[in-house]
Structure formats: C-alpha cells, structure tokens
C-alpha cells in the first residue's frame, strides 16, 4: 500500500477525534517508529509503498487510536527532556509541565556551589523521567528513586539502563513512615522532589478519556477528603531526611496551590515559592529546610 493513501485513511478515520495536525503527527511518529522513514522522506517520495504486514501494523495502530489509546503507549516510547523513555500502562506518560520542574531543578543546582556530592531523592518515580533526567544532566549527583509499584520500577530500571545512568531504586510507600528509617536510616538528602498523585476524584470529569481509560489511576488520583495526603507525608519525610538548607520540590495540583504551600510554611520551610508553568497555572512548589 502507498503510504500517502494510508495517511489519507488516518485522516478520514481520526480527524474528527484529534484534528488534522495531531493526526499528521501520529502518522509521522508511526512511520519513523515502525518503518524508520522520516517525515521528509515521505515528502520526497510520495509513491513510497509498504508491505502487507507493515500495512496491517498501521491498521492496528489506527484501531487503537480510534479507541483513544495514547500514541505513547501504542509505540511503547516517548521523549522527555530530550531523552528517550519506554512507557507502558503501569507508568504515567511524562508531561511537559514536569519537564519545567526538572529544568528548574537543574538550573538551581548548577547555579549553586553544591553540585559535587549532591544527593537527590525522587519520590513516586514512575517511568523514572525525573530521576533519570536529573542524573543525566547532573553527572556528579547521587540519585535515588522510590515507588510503591514494582511494575513501575521495572520500567524505570529499564529506562535508567537505556539512558546509561546509575540510580538506586527503592520499592516502598512514602505513606508508611515505618519505612523511612528502614531504607534511609543513615542517609540525608540535598534535594527531594516529587510529582505524586494529586488529581481529586471530583476533577475526573476534566480528565480526557485517553488519560482516564489508559493511565494508571494509582499514580493519578487521591480522595476528595484528603487530597494532600502525599504532600503531607513527603513534607514530614523531608523535615527528617533533608540536610540543612536542603531543597524540596513538588509538582502540584493547580487548584490547591495555596493549600500545598501552607504545608511547607507550617513545617517551617523557608524561601517557599509557588511557581507557575508556561500555561500560567500554579504547578510547582519549592522550599528550603532550615
């Protein structure tokens, strides 16, 4: 089948769901992933044809996209902070807002004089995107990553290997304070970061079906009556396990910015800042332990 004909079928079937530009993006991602054919080659060779098995692969992708399965899960990979990451249904698909958090941290660390022996802990690591991006860009850092999900850690370890970084992975729940000394008895950190579950059940109607029906709810949702459960636990942990002048970074629920900030203020953190993402939403929070 000629690829241009196949692209036209994608538009006929999918434009009403995603829009023309997004469908083109999906199609070119697929030609690169499955055929190693870049976009420019399709432009230069409009008559380029593929085999029947290759065509069948594209029709399978088409069906998955019609069911609003995320393209990242279909391909099993994505990019984050310029690095390749494998993803599956056990981990969240990394978001651009999280890249902003990583960028903020890297700029903060590299502008300070403490870069040499810095210890960093990423809580709720998922695919490992935060921890791995930090390890890759701060080669002198010693990076730890914690998650409650064994399946997520399996994926994170694979991503660490693929990006050639050395990270200490820990399977544990940050909500269980009895674990804290078990895993970190003699360890204190210069930096703690977390992008924990923060979407309230009442906000489910705002979530797109492709996210709601595919991404792990364990990593997304919290109960309406205790939405800051992870932030409180991590702040309490940071009080005990951050070094003096150590930094705590959060990605947060944009609707609960002031409430989350107050947790750090109440725990006597200094230089507490609520920061907006590129879309103008309260999305990041940082503080310093004194």
C-alpha positions in Angstrom: 0.0 0.0 0.0 1.2 3.5 -0.8 1.9 5.4 2.5 0.2 8.6 1.3 -3.0 6.6 0.8 -2.7 5.2 4.3 -2.1 8.7 5.7 -5.4 9.7 4.0 -7.2 6.9 5.7 -5.8 8.0 9.0 -7.3 11.5 8.4 -10.7 10.1 7.3 -10.9 8.0 10.4 -9.3 10.2 13.0 -9.6 13.9 12.2 -12.9 14.2 13.9 -11.4 12.9 17.2 -8.0 14.6 17.2 -7.8 17.2 14.4 -5.8 17.2 11.2 -2.5 18.5 12.7 -2.5 15.9 15.5 -3.3 13.0 13.1 -0.3 14.0 10.9 1.9 14.0 14.0 0.7 10.5 14.9 1.2 9.2 11.4 4.8 10.5 11.2 5.6 9.1 14.6 4.5 5.7 13.3 6.4 5.9 10.0 9.6 6.7 12.0 9.0 4.1 14.7 7.8 1.1 12.5 9.5 1.9 9.2 12.4 4.2 10.0 11.0 6.5 7.4 11.3 10.2 8.4 8.7 12.8 7.5 11.0 14.4 4.9 11.3 11.1 3.0 7.5 10.9 2.6 7.5 14.4 1.1 10.3 13.5 -1.3 8.9 10.1 -2.2 5.1 10.4 -2.4 4.8 7.0 -4.1 6.6 5.1 -1.2 4.8 1.8 -0.6 4.9 -0.7 2.3 4.3 -4.4 2.6 1.1 -6.1 3.7 2.4 -6.9 7.2 3.5 -3.3 7.6 0.1 -2.1 6.4 -1.6 -4.4 9.0 0.5 -2.9 11.8 -0.7 0.6 10.8 -4.3 -0.5 10.7 -3.9 -1.9 14.3 -2.5 1.5 15.4 -5.5 3.1 13.7 -7.9 1.0 15.7 -6.1 1.8 18.9 -6.2 5.5 18.2 -9.9 5.3 17.4 -10.3 3.9 21.0 -8.2 6.9 22.2 -5.3 4.8 23.4 -2.4 7.2 23.8 0.2 7.1 21.0 3.0 6.8 23.6 1.5 3.5 24.9 0.9 2.2 21.3 4.5 2.9 20.4 5.8 2.0 23.9 8.0 5.0 24.0 8.2 8.8 24.3 10.6 11.6 24.8 11.2 13.6 28.0 13.7 16.4 28.4 15.4 15.3 25.2 15.8 11.7 26.4 14.1 8.5 25.2 11.8 6.7 27.7 9.9 3.5 27.4 6.4 3.6 28.8 3.5 1.2 29.4 0.2 1.2 31.2 2.0 0.9 34.6 3.5 4.4 34.4 2.2 7.8 33.6 3.1 9.4 30.3 5.6 12.2 31.2 4.1 15.7 30.8 5.7 19.0 29.6 4.9 20.6 33.0 7.2 18.0 34.6 9.9 19.0 32.2 9.6 22.5 33.5 10.1 21.2 37.1 13.2 19.3 36.0 14.6 22.3 34.2 14.0 24.5 37.3 15.9 22.0 39.5 18.8 21.6 37.1 19.3 25.3 36.8 19.1 25.7 40.6 21.7 23.0 41.3 24.1 24.1 38.5 24.0 27.7 39.7 24.9 26.7 43.3 28.3 25.5 44.5 27.0 22.3 46.0 26.9 20.3 42.8 29.8 18.0 43.7 28.4 15.5 46.1 24.7 16.2 45.9 22.2 13.5 46.9 18.8 13.6 45.3 15.6 11.6 46.0 12.7 11.3 43.6 9.5 10.1 45.3 6.9 8.3 43.1 9.3 7.9 40.2 7.0 6.1 37.8 8.9 5.9 34.5 11.9 7.4 36.1 11.7 10.5 34.0 12.6 13.0 36.7 15.3 10.9 38.4 16.9 9.9 35.1 16.8 13.4 33.6 18.5 14.8 36.7 21.1 12.0 36.8 21.9 12.6 33.1 22.2 16.4 33.4 23.9 16.4 36.9 26.5 13.7 36.5 28.1 14.3 39.9 24.8 13.8 41.7 23.9 10.6 43.5 20.3 9.9 42.6 17.7 7.7 44.4 14.2 6.9 43.2 11.3 5.4 45.1 8.0 4.0 44.0 5.3 1.8 45.5 4.7 -0.1 42.2 7.0 -2.9 41.3 5.8 -2.7 37.7 6.7 1.0 37.5 10.1 0.3 39.0 10.8 -2.4 36.4 10.1 0.2 33.6 12.2 2.9 35.4 15.2 0.5 35.7 14.9 -0.3 32.0 14.9 3.5 31.3 17.9 4.1 33.5 19.8 1.4 31.7 18.7 2.8 28.3 19.9 6.3 29.2 23.1 4.9 30.8 22.7 6.4 34.3 23.2 4.8 37.7 20.2 5.2 40.1 19.4 3.5 43.4 15.8 2.3 43.1 13.7 1.5 46.2 10.3 -0.2 46.3 8.3 1.4 49.2 5.4 3.5 50.1 6.2 7.0 51.3 2.9 6.9 53.2 4.3 4.3 55.6 6.6 6.2 58.0 7.9 2.9 59.4 9.7 2.5 56.1 11.6 5.8 56.3 14.4 4.6 58.6 14.4 1.1 57.2 15.5 2.4 53.8 17.2 5.7 54.7 18.5 5.3 58.3 21.9 6.9 57.6 21.0 8.9 54.5 20.1 12.6 54.3 19.4 14.4 51.0 20.3 17.7 49.5 17.3 17.6 47.3 13.9 15.8 47.4 11.5 16.0 44.5 8.1 14.5 43.9 5.3 14.5 41.4 2.8 12.5 43.5 -0.8 11.6 42.8 -2.9 14.8 43.1 -6.0 14.7 41.0 -9.1 14.7 43.1 -12.0 12.3 42.3 -14.2 15.4 41.7 -11.8 16.5 39.0 -12.2 13.3 37.0 -14.7 15.0 34.6 -11.9 17.3 33.5 -9.7 14.4 32.5 -9.6 13.4 28.9 -10.8 9.8 28.1 -7.4 8.9 26.6 -5.9 9.5 30.1 -8.8 8.3 32.2 -9.1 5.0 30.4 -5.4 4.1 30.0 -3.1 5.7 32.5 -2.6 4.2 36.0 -5.1 5.6 38.5 -2.7 4.7 41.3 -0.4 7.4 40.0 -3.2 9.9 39.3 -5.9 10.1 41.9 -6.4 10.9 45.5 -9.6 11.0 47.7 -11.5 14.3 47.7 -11.5 14.4 51.5 -7.6 14.1 51.8 -6.1 15.4 48.6 -2.8 16.5 50.1 -2.1 13.1 51.7 1.1 12.6 49.7 2.3 16.2 50.1 1.9 16.0 53.9 3.8 12.7 54.1 6.6 13.8 51.9 6.9 17.1 53.7 7.1 15.3 57.0 9.7 13.0 55.5 11.7 16.0 54.2 11.8 17.5 57.7 13.6 14.4 58.9 15.6 13.5 55.8 16.7 16.8 54.2 20.0 18.3 55.1 20.0 21.8 56.5 19.5 24.2 53.5 18.2 21.2 51.5 15.6 21.8 48.9 12.1 20.3 48.5 10.4 20.5 45.1 6.9 19.5 44.2 4.7 19.3 41.1 1.2 20.2 42.4 -2.5 20.4 41.7 -3.1 23.8 40.2 -6.3 24.2 42.2 -4.6 23.5 45.5 -1.5 25.7 45.3 -2.0 27.8 48.4 -3.1 24.8 50.5 0.0 22.9 49.4 2.3 25.9 50.0 0.9 26.2 53.6 2.1 22.6 54.4 5.7 23.8 53.8 5.1 27.0 55.7 3.7 25.1 58.7 6.7 22.8 58.6 9.0 25.8 58.9 10.4 25.7 55.5 12.0 28.9 54.3 12.0 30.6 50.8 8.8 28.8 49.9 7.7 29.7 46.4 4.6 28.8 44.4 5.6 28.9 40.7 3.5 28.9 37.5 4.0 26.7 34.4 4.1 28.0 30.9 0.3 27.9 30.8 0.1 30.3 33.8 -1.1 27.6 36.2 0.2 27.1 39.7 2.2 23.9 39.1 5.4 23.9 41.0 6.4 24.5 44.6 9.8 24.7 46.2 11.1 25.3 49.7 14.3 25.2 51.7 14.8 23.4 55.0 16.5 25.5 57.7 
